[in-house]
Amino acid sequence: MHPDSESGKHGQVRKSWVLVLLIVILFFLINAVLAYRSTKIINENAEKIEHSLSIITLIRELQVQLYAAESGQRGYLITADAQYLEPYHTAQNQIIGLLQHLGDESTELLPRTKKFKTIKRLMEEKLDEMQLTVELVDDRKKVSAARQESTDRSLNLTREIMNLIHDVEQDERSLLEKTEIPQAVIIH
Protein backbone atom coordinates (compact mmCIF):
# COMPACT_ATOMS: atom_id res chain seq x y z
CA MET A 1 0.00 0.00 0.00
CA HIS A 2 1.05 3.41 -0.77
CA PRO A 3 1.39 5.83 2.19
CA ASP A 4 -0.51 8.58 0.35
CA SER A 5 -3.54 6.36 -0.23
CA GLU A 6 -3.66 5.52 3.48
CA SER A 7 -3.62 9.20 4.51
CA GLY A 8 -6.25 9.94 1.86
CA LYS A 9 -8.46 7.24 3.31
CA HIS A 10 -7.85 8.57 6.80
CA GLY A 11 -8.76 12.10 5.61
CA GLN A 12 -11.97 10.80 4.07
CA VAL A 13 -12.97 9.07 7.32
CA ARG A 14 -12.20 12.27 9.26
CA LYS A 15 -14.37 14.30 6.85
CA SER A 16 -17.20 11.78 7.26
CA TRP A 17 -16.98 12.05 11.06
CA VAL A 18 -16.96 15.85 10.88
CA LEU A 19 -20.01 15.72 8.62
CA VAL A 20 -21.82 13.35 11.01
CA LEU A 21 -20.88 15.60 13.95
CA LEU A 22 -22.21 18.67 12.12
CA ILE A 23 -25.47 16.86 11.34
CA VAL A 24 -25.87 15.81 15.00
CA ILE A 25 -25.15 19.37 16.19
CA LEU A 26 -27.62 20.75 13.64
CA PHE A 27 -30.22 18.21 14.78
CA PHE A 28 -29.87 19.24 18.44
CA LEU A 29 -29.84 22.92 17.53
CA ILE A 30 -33.09 22.59 15.56
CA ASN A 31 -34.67 20.62 18.41
CA ALA A 32 -33.59 23.27 20.93
CA VAL A 33 -35.14 26.05 18.82
CA LEU A 34 -38.37 24.07 18.40
CA ALA A 35 -38.48 23.27 22.13
CA TYR A 36 -37.97 26.94 23.00
CA ARG A 37 -40.72 27.99 20.60
CA SER A 38 -43.08 25.31 21.91
CA THR A 39 -42.39 26.34 25.50
CA LYS A 40 -43.08 29.96 24.62
CA ILE A 41 -46.41 29.03 23.00
CA ILE A 42 -47.35 26.85 25.99
CA ASN A 43 -46.57 29.70 28.39
CA GLU A 44 -48.61 32.17 26.33
CA ASN A 45 -51.55 29.75 26.27
CA ALA A 46 -51.22 29.16 30.01
CA GLU A 47 -51.44 32.92 30.61
CA LYS A 48 -54.53 33.18 28.40
CA ILE A 49 -56.13 30.23 30.16
CA GLU A 50 -55.36 31.66 33.59
CA HIS A 51 -56.78 35.05 32.59
CA SER A 52 -60.00 33.56 31.20
CA LEU A 53 -60.52 31.31 34.23
CA SER A 54 -59.89 34.29 36.50
CA ILE A 55 -62.53 36.34 34.68
CA ILE A 56 -65.06 33.48 34.81
CA THR A 57 -64.48 33.13 38.55
CA LEU A 58 -64.73 36.89 39.02
CA ILE A 59 -68.02 37.30 37.18
CA ARG A 60 -69.52 34.27 38.90
CA GLU A 61 -68.61 35.80 42.25
CA LEU A 62 -70.22 39.08 41.13
CA GLN A 63 -73.38 37.15 40.41
CA VAL A 64 -73.33 35.43 43.82
CA GLN A 65 -72.73 38.71 45.64
CA LEU A 66 -75.51 40.47 43.72
CA TYR A 67 -77.95 37.74 44.79
CA ALA A 68 -76.71 38.06 48.38
CA ALA A 69 -77.14 41.86 48.33
CA GLU A 70 -80.63 41.57 46.87
CA SER A 71 -81.57 38.94 49.43
CA GLY A 72 -80.40 41.09 52.36
CA GLN A 73 -82.05 44.18 50.92
CA ARG A 74 -85.37 42.37 50.42
CA GLY A 75 -85.22 40.89 53.90
CA TYR A 76 -84.79 44.39 55.28
CA LEU A 77 -87.58 45.71 53.08
CA ILE A 78 -90.00 43.05 54.32
CA THR A 79 -89.08 43.12 58.01
CA ALA A 80 -87.30 46.45 58.62
CA ASP A 81 -85.00 44.31 60.80
CA ALA A 82 -81.45 45.69 60.73
CA GLN A 83 -79.91 42.21 60.90
CA TYR A 84 -80.62 41.89 57.16
CA LEU A 85 -78.46 44.91 56.45
CA GLU A 86 -75.28 43.13 57.54
CA PRO A 87 -75.28 40.61 54.64
CA TYR A 88 -76.52 43.38 52.35
CA HIS A 89 -73.59 45.66 53.25
CA THR A 90 -71.09 42.80 53.16
CA ALA A 91 -72.24 41.79 49.68
CA GLN A 92 -72.28 45.43 48.57
CA ASN A 93 -68.65 45.87 49.69
CA GLN A 94 -67.68 42.62 47.97
CA ILE A 95 -69.32 43.83 44.74
CA ILE A 96 -67.41 47.10 44.88
CA GLY A 97 -64.13 45.20 45.29
CA LEU A 98 -65.00 42.77 42.52
CA LEU A 99 -65.93 45.61 40.18
CA GLN A 100 -62.58 47.24 40.92
CA HIS A 101 -60.84 43.98 40.11
CA LEU A 102 -62.86 43.65 36.90
CA GLY A 103 -61.88 47.20 35.95
CA ASP A 104 -58.23 46.34 36.57
CA GLU A 105 -58.36 43.50 34.06
CA SER A 106 -56.55 45.04 31.13
CA THR A 107 -57.29 43.48 27.80
CA GLU A 108 -56.57 44.02 24.17
CA LEU A 109 -60.03 42.81 23.24
CA LEU A 110 -62.27 45.85 22.83
CA PRO A 111 -65.57 43.92 23.02
CA ARG A 112 -64.47 42.44 26.36
CA THR A 113 -63.53 45.88 27.71
CA LYS A 114 -66.89 47.32 26.64
CA LYS A 115 -68.75 44.50 28.37
CA PHE A 116 -66.69 44.95 31.55
CA LYS A 117 -67.50 48.66 31.59
CA THR A 118 -71.18 47.98 30.98
CA ILE A 119 -71.30 45.41 33.79
CA LYS A 120 -69.63 47.92 36.10
CA ARG A 121 -72.07 50.69 35.16
CA LEU A 122 -75.14 48.46 35.55
CA MET A 123 -73.92 47.03 38.87
CA GLU A 124 -73.35 50.55 40.20
CA GLU A 125 -76.87 51.52 39.08
CA LYS A 126 -78.25 48.40 40.78
CA LEU A 127 -76.38 49.17 44.02
CA ASP A 128 -77.71 52.74 43.95
CA GLU A 129 -81.23 51.46 43.35
CA MET A 130 -80.97 48.99 46.24
CA GLN A 131 -79.53 51.65 48.53
CA LEU A 132 -82.44 53.97 47.72
CA THR A 133 -84.86 51.25 48.80
CA VAL A 134 -82.96 50.71 52.06
CA GLU A 135 -83.01 54.46 52.74
CA LEU A 136 -86.76 54.61 52.12
CA VAL A 137 -87.29 51.86 54.71
CA ASP A 138 -84.99 53.76 57.09
CA ASP A 139 -87.16 56.85 56.62
CA ARG A 140 -90.24 54.74 57.42
CA LYS A 141 -91.49 54.97 53.87
CA LYS A 142 -91.98 51.24 53.50
CA VAL A 143 -94.73 51.58 50.89
CA SER A 144 -92.48 53.77 48.72
CA ALA A 145 -89.62 51.32 49.23
CA ALA A 146 -91.81 48.39 48.16
CA ARG A 147 -93.00 50.35 45.14
CA GLN A 148 -89.38 51.20 44.26
CA GLU A 149 -88.35 47.57 44.58
CA SER A 150 -91.20 46.32 42.42
CA THR A 151 -90.47 48.61 39.49
CA ASP A 152 -89.48 47.18 36.16
CA ARG A 153 -86.21 49.12 36.44
CA SER A 154 -84.99 46.95 39.31
CA LEU A 155 -85.86 43.71 37.55
CA ASN A 156 -84.51 44.94 34.20
CA LEU A 157 -81.19 45.95 35.76
CA THR A 158 -80.79 42.51 37.27
CA ARG A 159 -81.69 40.84 33.95
CA GLU A 160 -79.26 43.04 32.01
CA ILE A 161 -76.47 42.28 34.48
CA MET A 162 -77.13 38.53 34.39
CA ASN A 163 -77.31 38.52 30.58
CA LEU A 164 -74.00 40.37 30.34
CA ILE A 165 -72.39 38.06 32.89
CA HIS A 166 -73.60 35.11 30.82
CA ASP A 167 -72.23 36.70 27.62
CA VAL A 168 -68.83 37.37 29.20
CA GLU A 169 -68.67 33.81 30.51
CA GLN A 170 -69.51 32.43 27.05
CA ASP A 171 -66.87 34.69 25.48
CA GLU A 172 -64.26 33.44 27.93
CA ARG A 173 -65.24 29.82 27.31
CA SER A 174 -64.84 30.42 23.56
CA LEU A 175 -61.37 31.83 24.18
CA LEU A 176 -60.54 28.78 26.29
CA GLU A 177 -61.68 26.44 23.53
CA LYS A 178 -59.45 28.24 21.03
CA THR A 179 -56.40 27.58 23.21
CA GLU A 180 -56.99 23.85 22.81
CA ILE A 181 -56.76 22.83 26.44
CA PRO A 182 -58.05 19.55 27.81
CA GLN A 183 -61.75 19.76 28.69
CA ALA A 184 -61.01 18.60 32.25
CA VAL A 185 -59.43 22.00 32.99
CA ILE A 186 -62.49 24.05 31.94
CA ILE A 187 -64.90 24.89 34.76
CA HIS A 188 -68.39 23.58 34.05
C-alpha positions in Angstrom: 0.0 0.0 0.0 1.0 3.4 -0.8 1.4 5.8 2.2 -0.5 8.6 0.3 -3.5 6.4 -0.2 -3.7 5.5 3.5 -3.6 9.2 4.5 -6.2 9.9 1.9 -8.5 7.2 3.3 -7.8 8.6 6.8 -8.8 12.1 5.6 -12.0 10.8 4.1 -13.0 9.1 7.3 -12.2 12.3 9.3 -14.4 14.3 6.8 -17.2 11.8 7.3 -17.0 12.0 11.1 -17.0 15.9 10.9 -20.0 15.7 8.6 -21.8 13.3 11.0 -20.9 15.6 14.0 -22.2 18.7 12.1 -25.5 16.9 11.3 -25.9 15.8 15.0 -25.1 19.4 16.2 -27.6 20.8 13.6 -30.2 18.2 14.8 -29.9 19.2 18.4 -29.8 22.9 17.5 -33.1 22.6 15.6 -34.7 20.6 18.4 -33.6 23.3 20.9 -35.1 26.0 18.8 -38.4 24.1 18.4 -38.5 23.3 22.1 -38.0 26.9 23.0 -40.7 28.0 20.6 -43.1 25.3 21.9 -42.4 26.3 25.5 -43.1 30.0 24.6 -46.4 29.0 23.0 -47.4 26.8 26.0 -46.6 29.7 28.4 -48.6 32.2 26.3 -51.5 29.8 26.3 -51.2 29.2 30.0 -51.4 32.9 30.6 -54.5 33.2 28.4 -56.1 30.2 30.2 -55.4 31.7 33.6 -56.8 35.0 32.6 -60.0 33.6 31.2 -60.5 31.3 34.2 -59.9 34.3 36.5 -62.5 36.3 34.7 -65.1 33.5 34.8 -64.5 33.1 38.6 -64.7 36.9 39.0 -68.0 37.3 37.2 -69.5 34.3 38.9 -68.6 35.8 42.3 -70.2 39.1 41.1 -73.4 37.1 40.4 -73.3 35.4 43.8 -72.7 38.7 45.6 -75.5 40.5 43.7 -77.9 37.7 44.8 -76.7 38.1 48.4 -77.1 41.9 48.3 -80.6 41.6 46.9 -81.6 38.9 49.4 -80.4 41.1 52.4 -82.1 44.2 50.9 -85.4 42.4 50.4 -85.2 40.9 53.9 -84.8 44.4 55.3 -87.6 45.7 53.1 -90.0 43.1 54.3 -89.1 43.1 58.0 -87.3 46.5 58.6 -85.0 44.3 60.8 -81.4 45.7 60.7 -79.9 42.2 60.9 -80.6 41.9 57.2 -78.5 44.9 56.5 -75.3 43.1 57.5 -75.3 40.6 54.6 -76.5 43.4 52.3 -73.6 45.7 53.2 -71.1 42.8 53.2 -72.2 41.8 49.7 -72.3 45.4 48.6 -68.6 45.9 49.7 -67.7 42.6 48.0 -69.3 43.8 44.7 -67.4 47.1 44.9 -64.1 45.2 45.3 -65.0 42.8 42.5 -65.9 45.6 40.2 -62.6 47.2 40.9 -60.8 44.0 40.1 -62.9 43.6 36.9 -61.9 47.2 36.0 -58.2 46.3 36.6 -58.4 43.5 34.1 -56.5 45.0 31.1 -57.3 43.5 27.8 -56.6 44.0 24.2 -60.0 42.8 23.2 -62.3 45.9 22.8 -65.6 43.9 23.0 -64.5 42.4 26.4 -63.5 45.9 27.7 -66.9 47.3 26.6 -68.7 44.5 28.4 -66.7 45.0 31.5 -67.5 48.7 31.6 -71.2 48.0 31.0 -71.3 45.4 33.8 -69.6 47.9 36.1 -72.1 50.7 35.2 -75.1 48.5 35.6 -73.9 47.0 38.9 -73.3 50.5 40.2 -76.9 51.5 39.1 -78.2 48.4 40.8 -76.4 49.2 44.0 -77.7 52.7 43.9 -81.2 51.5 43.4 -81.0 49.0 46.2 -79.5 51.6 48.5 -82.4 54.0 47.7 -84.9 51.3 48.8 -83.0 50.7 52.1 -83.0 54.5 52.7 -86.8 54.6 52.1 -87.3 51.9 54.7 -85.0 53.8 57.1 -87.2 56.8 56.6 -90.2 54.7 57.4 -91.5 55.0 53.9 -92.0 51.2 53.5 -94.7 51.6 50.9 -92.5 53.8 48.7 -89.6 51.3 49.2 -91.8 48.4 48.2 -93.0 50.4 45.1 -89.4 51.2 44.3 -88.3 47.6 44.6 -91.2 46.3 42.4 -90.5 48.6 39.5 -89.5 47.2 36.2 -86.2 49.1 36.4 -85.0 46.9 39.3 -85.9 43.7 37.6 -84.5 44.9 34.2 -81.2 46.0 35.8 -80.8 42.5 37.3 -81.7 40.8 34.0 -79.3 43.0 32.0 -76.5 42.3 34.5 -77.1 38.5 34.4 -77.3 38.5 30.6 -74.0 40.4 30.3 -72.4 38.1 32.9 -73.6 35.1 30.8 -72.2 36.7 27.6 -68.8 37.4 29.2 -68.7 33.8 30.5 -69.5 32.4 27.1 -66.9 34.7 25.5 -64.3 33.4 27.9 -65.2 29.8 27.3 -64.8 30.4 23.6 -61.4 31.8 24.2 -60.5 28.8 26.3 -61.7 26.4 23.5 -59.5 28.2 21.0 -56.4 27.6 23.2 -57.0 23.8 22.8 -56.8 22.8 26.4 -58.0 19.6 27.8 -61.8 19.8 28.7 -61.0 18.6 32.2 -59.4 22.0 33.0 -62.5 24.0 31.9 -64.9 24.9 34.8 -68.4 23.6 34.0 
